[in-house]
Amino acid sequence: MSIIEMKVPTIGESITEVTLSQWLVPDGAYVKIDQPICEFESDKATLEFPAEASGKLIHVASENDDLEIGALVAKIDTSVQEEGEKEVSTTEQEDKSDAKREKSEAESSPQKSAQEPTPEDHYAKGHPSPAASKILREKEIDPDTLQGTGKDGRITREDAIKAEKKTEVAIDKPTRESVSINENYSRSSQLISRSIRREKMSRMRRTIASRLVSAKNNTAMLTTFNEVDLFEVMEFRKKYQDRFVEKHGIKLGFMSIFAKACAKVLMEMPEVNAMIDGTDLVYHDYADISIAISTPNGLVVPPVHNVESLDFHEIEYKIKALADKARKGTLTLEEMKGGTFTITNGGIFGSMLSTPIINEPQSAILGMHNIVERPVVIGGQVVVRPMMYLALSYDHRVIDGSSSVTFLVKVKKLLEDPVTLLLDL
């Protein structure tokens, strides 16, 4: 017997542990080399673990186990051959002529041989991708009830998003005359649930929770607020949007304008772009701005590098690419690294005001909120303008209160006069 041990591989220099989120192949089944056998969930991504050899799979670890790098996950018995791959026996050799005759008859028949592999036999059929699996778990939908539209019948993220949990509640509709008050009450009470369910937190959710608590406990975090009149920005986008799309093939969004404004001020105020490393302060001569992206698995903040040197369309391209990858669960560890400042936009969910939590080891984060038309006084006249509240949370150990207020005021002025941003004034 030849046994191959399958161990948790080195995934990234900052990752020391993963969670075995689910087995893709049952215990004792035959697997082929490079066939995904299970999924690992790290604090940053979900990864498939491929078989290192062909043979019989023997589970060692269980689903939801936390495994350190190098821990034993499974074994593969390579002495076991897949049915149909065993050597031809002596008896079969003696019946060679009969086999030839049967082969000839099979070739003349329009029906496929029973041994011929079909798409229905593929191991991926009915199996959800990592992103789809997370969505289905959140919706409490059994993958076995779905039919995948992906390659080899795999359930894709789009399949999971479209899927709806089927509920069947059979209730006879009584007539008003035939049902008493007590019967109505009894029937209604049967629909009231008092059940609970317990699920293990995903590794990403546990990591997010740990980092949020760390940021609250290990930084001197304060938040300063301001409001910005976005009338000029909206007029600017309205005037040039069609030409922008025609030339660059992508829309000019608010995020690239906010990112560009923040990057410009960060270059003028390096203390807001700094971070603590032991007893040192590390300053950055560039602005790598992390963009908060909501995904089915949680919030991720991949950075856009050197925003201070990018044009608006380049920022939009990079944000879109990162957002697409984040929602598909295909962001690489390298794409998640770094960042000197963060922008989060709770306004897309309707948030009016919030105090965002610092993304350690960074020292500041800007919170955008929803745009609301409100009456404001301009030049002694009351006018209705599209207003947004801005919040800057910062680490007071690194950034003084006066610097935080100044930073926010500078960003506000750039947004209220976007031409100065374009002309670098």
C-alpha positions as CSV (number, residue, x, y, z in Angstrom):
1,M,0.0,0.0,0.0
2,S,1.3,3.4,-1.0
3,I,0.0,6.3,1.1
4,I,0.3,10.0,0.2
5,E,-0.2,12.4,3.1
6,M,-2.1,15.6,2.3
7,K,-1.1,18.5,4.6
8,V,-2.2,22.2,4.8
9,P,0.2,24.0,2.4
10,T,1.8,27.4,3.1
11,I,-0.7,29.9,1.8
12,G,0.8,33.3,2.7
13,E,3.4,34.6,5.1
14,S,0.8,36.2,7.4
15,I,-1.5,33.1,7.5
16,T,-0.7,30.5,10.2
17,E,-4.1,28.7,10.4
18,V,-7.1,27.9,8.1
19,T,-10.5,26.3,8.6
20,L,-11.6,23.3,6.6
21,S,-14.9,24.7,5.5
22,Q,-16.2,21.7,3.6
23,W,-15.2,18.5,2.0
24,L,-15.8,18.3,-1.8
25,V,-15.2,14.6,-2.1
26,P,-16.6,12.0,0.4
27,D,-14.5,9.8,2.5
28,G,-13.4,6.6,0.7
29,A,-14.1,8.0,-2.8
30,Y,-11.7,7.7,-5.6
31,V,-10.0,11.0,-6.6
32,K,-7.8,12.0,-9.5
33,I,-4.7,14.1,-9.3
34,D,-5.4,17.8,-9.1
35,Q,-9.1,17.2,-8.4
36,P,-10.2,19.6,-5.6
37,I,-10.9,17.6,-2.5
38,C,-11.8,20.3,0.1
39,E,-12.0,24.0,0.7
40,F,-9.9,26.0,3.1
41,E,-11.1,29.3,4.5
42,S,-8.4,31.7,5.7
43,D,-9.0,35.2,7.2
44,K,-8.6,36.6,3.7
45,A,-9.9,34.2,1.1
46,T,-11.4,30.8,0.4
47,L,-9.1,28.3,-1.4
48,E,-9.6,24.9,-3.0
49,F,-7.2,22.1,-2.0
50,P,-6.3,19.8,-4.9
51,A,-5.3,16.1,-4.6
52,E,-1.6,15.4,-5.0
53,A,-2.1,12.0,-6.5
54,S,-4.8,9.7,-7.8
55,G,-6.3,7.0,-5.5
56,K,-8.7,6.4,-2.6
57,L,-9.3,9.5,-0.4
58,I,-9.1,9.0,3.4
59,H,-10.4,11.9,5.5
60,V,-8.3,12.8,8.6
61,A,-9.6,16.2,9.5
62,S,-13.3,17.1,9.8
63,E,-15.3,20.0,8.5
64,N,-15.0,23.2,10.5
65,D,-11.7,22.0,12.0
66,D,-9.1,24.8,12.6
67,L,-5.8,23.5,11.1
68,E,-2.3,25.0,11.4
69,I,-0.1,25.2,8.3
70,G,1.4,21.7,7.9
71,A,-1.4,19.9,9.7
72,L,-2.5,16.5,8.2
73,V,-5.8,16.9,6.3
74,A,-6.2,13.6,4.4
75,K,-4.4,10.6,3.0
76,I,-4.6,9.1,-0.5
77,D,-4.1,5.4,-1.0
78,T,-2.5,5.3,-4.5
79,S,-2.6,1.5,-4.7
80,V,-6.4,1.7,-5.2
81,Q,-7.3,2.2,-8.9
82,E,-10.4,3.7,-10.3
83,E,-12.9,1.2,-11.7
84,G,-12.1,0.7,-15.3
85,E,-8.4,1.4,-14.9
86,K,-7.4,-2.0,-13.5
87,E,-5.2,-4.3,-15.6
88,V,-6.9,-6.7,-17.9
89,S,-7.0,-10.2,-16.3
90,T,-5.7,-13.4,-17.9
91,T,-9.3,-14.5,-18.5
92,E,-10.1,-11.3,-20.3
93,Q,-7.0,-11.8,-22.5
94,E,-8.3,-15.2,-23.4
95,D,-11.6,-13.7,-24.3
96,K,-10.0,-11.1,-26.5
97,S,-11.9,-12.2,-29.6
98,D,-15.2,-11.9,-27.8
99,A,-14.3,-8.4,-26.6
100,K,-13.5,-7.4,-30.1
101,R,-16.9,-8.6,-31.3
102,E,-18.7,-6.7,-28.5
103,K,-16.7,-3.6,-29.3
104,S,-17.8,-3.9,-32.9
105,E,-21.4,-4.2,-31.9
106,A,-21.1,-1.3,-29.6
107,E,-19.6,0.9,-32.3
108,S,-22.5,0.0,-34.7
109,S,-25.1,1.0,-32.0
110,P,-26.1,4.6,-31.6
111,Q,-26.2,4.2,-27.8
112,K,-23.2,5.2,-25.7
113,S,-21.2,2.7,-23.8
114,A,-22.1,2.4,-20.2
115,Q,-18.4,3.0,-19.3
116,E,-18.1,6.2,-21.4
117,P,-17.9,9.2,-19.0
118,T,-20.6,11.8,-19.3
119,P,-21.0,15.3,-17.9
120,E,-23.5,13.9,-15.4
121,D,-20.7,11.8,-13.8
122,H,-18.3,14.7,-13.3
123,Y,-17.4,15.4,-9.7
124,A,-18.2,19.1,-10.0
125,K,-21.8,18.5,-10.9
126,G,-24.1,20.0,-8.3
127,H,-21.2,21.3,-6.3
128,P,-21.1,25.0,-5.5
129,S,-18.1,27.2,-6.0
130,P,-16.5,28.7,-2.8
131,A,-18.4,32.0,-3.3
132,A,-21.7,30.2,-4.1
133,S,-21.2,27.9,-1.1
134,K,-21.1,30.9,1.3
135,I,-24.2,32.5,-0.2
136,L,-26.1,29.3,0.0
137,R,-25.1,28.7,3.6
138,E,-26.3,32.3,4.5
139,K,-29.6,31.6,2.7
140,E,-29.9,28.2,4.3
141,I,-30.4,26.5,0.9
142,D,-29.3,22.9,0.3
143,P,-27.1,22.8,-2.8
144,D,-28.6,19.4,-3.7
145,T,-31.9,21.3,-4.6
146,L,-30.1,23.3,-7.3
147,Q,-28.9,22.6,-10.8
148,G,-25.7,24.3,-11.6
149,T,-25.2,26.3,-14.9
150,G,-21.4,26.4,-14.6
151,K,-18.8,24.2,-16.2
152,D,-19.5,20.5,-15.7
153,G,-22.7,21.4,-13.9
154,R,-21.0,23.3,-11.1
155,I,-23.2,25.7,-9.1
156,T,-21.9,29.3,-9.7
157,R,-22.2,32.4,-7.6
158,E,-24.9,33.7,-10.0
159,D,-26.9,30.5,-9.4
160,A,-26.6,31.0,-5.7
161,I,-27.7,34.6,-5.9
162,K,-30.8,33.7,-7.9
163,A,-31.7,30.7,-5.7
164,E,-34.6,31.1,-3.3
165,K,-35.4,28.9,-0.4
166,K,-38.5,26.9,-1.0
167,T,-41.0,27.0,1.8
168,E,-44.3,25.2,1.8
169,V,-46.9,26.2,4.3
170,A,-50.1,24.4,3.9
171,I,-52.9,26.4,5.5
172,D,-56.5,25.8,4.8
173,K,-58.3,29.1,4.2
174,P,-61.5,29.0,6.3
175,T,-64.5,31.0,5.6
176,R,-65.3,33.9,8.0
177,E,-68.5,32.1,9.1
178,S,-67.0,28.7,9.9
179,V,-64.0,29.7,12.0
180,S,-64.3,30.9,15.6
181,I,-61.9,33.3,17.3
182,N,-60.2,30.5,19.2
183,E,-59.6,28.5,16.0
184,N,-58.1,31.6,14.3
185,Y,-55.8,32.2,17.3
186,S,-54.7,28.5,17.3
187,R,-54.0,28.6,13.6
188,S,-52.0,31.8,13.9
189,S,-50.0,30.6,16.8
190,Q,-48.8,27.6,14.8
191,L,-46.9,30.0,12.5
192,I,-44.9,31.6,15.3
193,S,-41.4,30.3,15.6
194,R,-39.3,30.0,18.8
195,S,-36.5,28.0,17.2
196,I,-32.8,29.0,17.3
197,R,-29.8,27.8,15.4
198,R,-26.1,27.9,16.1
199,E,-23.4,28.2,13.5
200,K,-19.7,28.4,13.8
201,M,-18.4,31.8,12.7
202,S,-16.5,31.7,9.5
203,R,-12.8,32.4,9.7
204,M,-13.2,35.7,7.9
205,R,-15.9,36.8,10.3
206,R,-13.8,35.8,13.2
207,T,-10.8,37.7,11.8
208,I,-13.0,40.8,11.2
209,A,-14.3,40.6,14.7
210,S,-10.8,40.3,16.2
211,R,-9.4,43.2,14.2
212,L,-12.3,45.5,15.1
213,V,-11.9,44.7,18.8
214,S,-8.2,45.3,18.4
215,A,-8.7,48.6,16.7
216,K,-11.0,49.8,19.5
217,N,-8.8,48.6,22.3
218,N,-5.3,49.4,20.9
219,T,-5.8,52.8,19.4
220,A,-6.8,56.2,20.8
221,M,-9.6,56.5,18.3
222,L,-11.6,59.7,17.9
223,T,-13.9,60.8,15.1
224,T,-14.4,64.3,13.7
225,F,-17.3,65.3,11.4
226,N,-18.1,67.7,8.6
227,E,-20.6,68.0,5.8
228,V,-19.9,68.6,2.1
229,D,-22.1,70.2,-0.6
230,L,-21.9,67.9,-3.6
231,F,-23.7,70.2,-6.0
232,E,-20.5,71.0,-8.0
233,V,-19.4,67.4,-8.1
234,M,-22.8,66.3,-9.4
235,E,-22.9,69.0,-12.0
236,F,-19.3,68.1,-13.0
237,R,-20.2,64.4,-13.4
238,K,-23.4,65.3,-15.3
239,K,-21.6,67.6,-17.7
240,Y,-18.7,65.2,-18.6
241,Q,-20.1,61.7,-17.9
242,D,-21.0,60.9,-21.5
243,R,-17.7,62.0,-22.9
244,F,-15.9,60.2,-20.1
245,V,-17.7,56.9,-20.8
246,E,-17.1,57.3,-24.6
247,K,-13.4,57.8,-24.1
248,H,-12.6,55.4,-21.2
249,G,-15.5,52.9,-21.4
250,I,-16.3,53.3,-17.7
251,K,-18.4,55.7,-15.6
252,L,-17.0,58.5,-13.5
253,G,-18.1,57.6,-10.0
254,F,-18.0,59.4,-6.6
255,M,-15.4,57.0,-5.2
256,S,-12.6,58.0,-7.6
257,I,-13.3,61.7,-7.0
258,F,-13.2,61.2,-3.2
259,A,-10.1,58.9,-3.4
260,K,-8.3,61.5,-5.5
261,A,-9.2,64.3,-3.1
262,C,-8.0,62.3,-0.1
263,A,-4.8,61.3,-1.9
264,K,-4.0,65.0,-2.7
265,V,-4.5,66.0,1.0
266,L,-2.6,63.0,2.3
267,M,0.4,64.2,0.2
268,E,0.1,67.6,1.9
269,M,-0.4,66.2,5.4
270,P,1.9,63.1,5.8
271,E,1.0,62.7,9.4
272,V,-2.5,61.5,8.4
273,N,-0.8,59.0,6.1
274,A,1.5,57.6,8.8
275,M,1.3,54.6,11.1
276,I,2.9,53.4,14.2
277,D,5.5,50.6,14.1
278,G,6.8,49.8,17.7
279,T,8.3,53.1,18.9
280,D,8.6,54.5,15.3
281,L,6.3,56.5,13.1
282,V,6.3,55.3,9.5
283,Y,5.5,58.0,6.9
284,H,4.6,57.2,3.3
285,D,5.4,59.2,0.2
286,Y,2.5,57.6,-1.6
287,A,-1.2,57.1,-1.0
288,D,-2.3,53.5,-1.2
289,I,-6.0,53.9,-0.4
290,S,-8.0,50.8,0.7
291,I,-11.5,50.7,-0.6
292,A,-14.1,48.9,1.7
293,I,-16.0,46.4,-0.4
294,S,-19.0,44.5,1.0
295,T,-19.1,40.8,-0.1
296,P,-21.3,37.8,0.9
297,N,-18.5,36.7,3.2
298,G,-17.8,40.0,4.9
299,L,-16.1,43.3,4.4
300,V,-12.8,43.4,2.6
301,V,-10.5,46.4,2.1
302,P,-8.1,45.8,-0.8
303,P,-5.9,48.9,-1.6
304,V,-5.6,50.9,-4.8
305,H,-1.9,51.7,-5.1
306,N,-0.5,55.2,-5.8
307,V,-3.8,56.9,-6.1
308,E,-1.9,60.3,-6.0
309,S,-0.4,59.4,-9.4
310,L,-3.5,57.9,-11.1
311,D,-6.1,59.5,-13.4
312,F,-9.7,59.3,-12.6
313,H,-10.4,56.5,-15.1
314,E,-7.5,54.5,-13.9
315,I,-8.8,54.6,-10.3
316,E,-12.3,53.6,-11.6
317,Y,-10.8,50.6,-13.5
318,K,-8.8,49.4,-10.4
319,I,-11.8,49.8,-8.0
320,K,-14.1,47.9,-10.4
321,A,-11.5,45.1,-10.9
322,L,-11.0,44.7,-7.1
323,A,-14.8,44.8,-6.4
324,D,-15.5,42.1,-9.1
325,K,-12.8,39.8,-7.7
326,A,-13.9,40.5,-4.1
327,R,-17.5,39.5,-4.8
328,K,-16.4,36.4,-6.7
329,G,-14.0,35.4,-3.9
330,T,-11.0,35.5,-6.2
331,L,-8.9,38.2,-4.6
332,T,-5.3,37.1,-4.1
333,L,-3.4,37.6,-0.8
334,E,-1.1,40.0,-2.6
335,E,-4.1,42.1,-3.7
336,M,-5.2,42.3,-0.1
337,K,-1.9,43.6,1.3
338,G,-1.0,47.1,2.2
339,G,-2.9,50.4,2.3
340,T,-2.1,53.6,4.1
341,F,-5.6,55.1,4.4
342,T,-9.1,53.7,4.0
343,I,-12.4,55.0,2.5
344,T,-15.7,53.3,3.4
345,N,-19.1,54.3,1.9
346,G,-22.0,53.4,4.2
347,G,-24.1,55.8,2.1
348,I,-24.8,53.1,-0.5
349,F,-26.8,51.2,2.3
350,G,-28.6,54.4,3.4
351,S,-26.4,55.4,6.3
352,M,-26.8,59.0,7.3
353,L,-23.9,59.2,9.8
354,S,-21.5,56.7,11.4
355,T,-18.1,56.5,13.2
356,P,-16.0,54.1,11.1
357,I,-13.4,52.0,12.8
358,I,-9.7,52.4,11.9
359,N,-8.3,49.7,9.6
360,E,-5.1,48.8,11.5
361,P,-2.2,49.5,11.2
362,Q,-3.5,52.6,9.4
363,S,-4.2,55.7,11.4
364,A,-7.2,57.1,9.7
365,I,-10.4,56.2,7.8
366,L,-12.9,58.4,5.9
367,G,-16.6,57.5,6.1
368,M,-18.9,58.6,3.3
369,H,-22.7,58.6,3.8
370,N,-25.8,59.0,1.9
371,I,-26.5,62.2,-0.2
372,V,-29.6,64.0,1.1
373,E,-31.1,67.2,-0.4
374,R,-31.3,69.6,2.6
375,P,-31.9,73.4,2.9
376,V,-28.7,75.2,3.5
377,V,-27.8,78.9,3.7
378,I,-25.5,80.1,0.9
379,G,-24.8,83.9,0.5
380,G,-27.6,84.7,2.8
381,Q,-30.1,82.7,0.8
382,V,-31.7,79.4,1.7
383,V,-31.2,76.9,-1.1
384,V,-31.7,73.1,-1.4
385,R,-28.4,71.3,-2.0
386,P,-27.2,67.6,-2.1
387,M,-25.4,67.3,1.2
388,M,-23.3,64.5,2.6
389,Y,-21.9,64.0,6.1
390,L,-18.3,63.1,6.3
391,A,-16.6,61.3,9.2
392,L,-12.9,60.9,9.8
393,S,-11.9,58.4,12.5
394,Y,-8.3,58.7,13.5
395,D,-5.7,57.4,15.9
396,H,-5.0,60.3,18.3
397,R,-1.6,58.9,19.1
398,V,-0.5,59.7,15.5
399,I,-2.8,62.5,14.4
400,D,-3.6,65.6,16.5
401,G,-7.1,66.9,16.6
402,S,-6.2,70.0,14.7
403,S,-4.7,67.9,11.9
404,S,-7.8,65.7,11.6
405,V,-10.1,68.7,11.4
406,T,-7.8,70.4,8.8
407,F,-7.6,67.3,6.7
408,L,-11.4,67.0,6.6
409,V,-11.8,70.7,5.7
410,K,-9.3,70.4,2.9
411,V,-11.1,67.4,1.4
412,K,-14.4,69.3,1.7
413,K,-13.0,72.3,-0.2
414,L,-11.7,70.1,-3.0
415,L,-15.0,68.4,-3.4
416,E,-17.0,71.6,-3.3
417,D,-14.7,73.0,-6.1
418,P,-13.6,70.0,-8.1
419,V,-11.9,72.1,-10.7
420,T,-9.1,72.8,-8.2
421,L,-8.7,69.1,-7.9
422,L,-8.3,68.7,-11.6
423,L,-5.8,71.7,-11.8
424,D,-3.9,70.5,-8.7
425,L,-4.5,73.9,-7.0
